[in-house]
Amino acid sequence: MPVERIHKPIVGSENNGIVTVTGISSSGKDYLVNLAAKKEPSLIGGRVRLFHFGSELTQVVAQNMPHTLSNGRDSLKNLPPALLTEYVEETLRKLLGVQPVVQLTHVVVNQQGKLMVNPKSENTTLAKAYLYVWSDPALIYSWRLAELAKRNRTIESIDDISFHQEIALATTTILSRKLGAGMFVVYNICDDVNENVDQINNIIEELLV
């Protein structure tokens, strides 16, 4: 089963018109959502806005501290926590203003070697559903190695990637239940890409249109 429905959104909940697509770096979430947008351009990018949280956050930081982004958005990890929180809150306000929207983001972030989660951000977002993209840790490792020329970051071991992924999945599941949001797991397996793309579009249309 390429996409597993863990639970539906609570009927009658007042959650926002936001579907959060998440997963650890290089799991393939951007790849799958971009394919979904190309297949149904009237949906994602048409009736529903696509919001890359990391890119939007980088723009906010660049407007305020243009000299801090020598390594692009990877430099965000080195910002003082208080400043980062301020810019995250500003980016969240932008997100809430463009509904209905699919946002690509990280629920659990590797911040200077520590796995961090911000429940306040998730409470503010109050998404209607989470789509968690899961991939084989060995594949994630190989995809990250292939990105080294474009991104300056420490490469985790396959075991660390697996650990990070399972923590992020469990955390997202707990948050989704607490917030009354739906929860889906998208298993990013090469043979199932077309089916995954179709199901992602179906979920987004069902929940946001």
LINKA-V324246 format. One line per field, one symbol per residue. burial: # if it has 24 or more other C-alpha atoms within 12 Angstrom, else .. Layout:
burial: ???
This chain:
burial: .##....##.....#######################.....###..##############......##...#####......#..######.###..############......##..###.#############..##.##........#..#....##.######.###.###############...#..######.###.##.
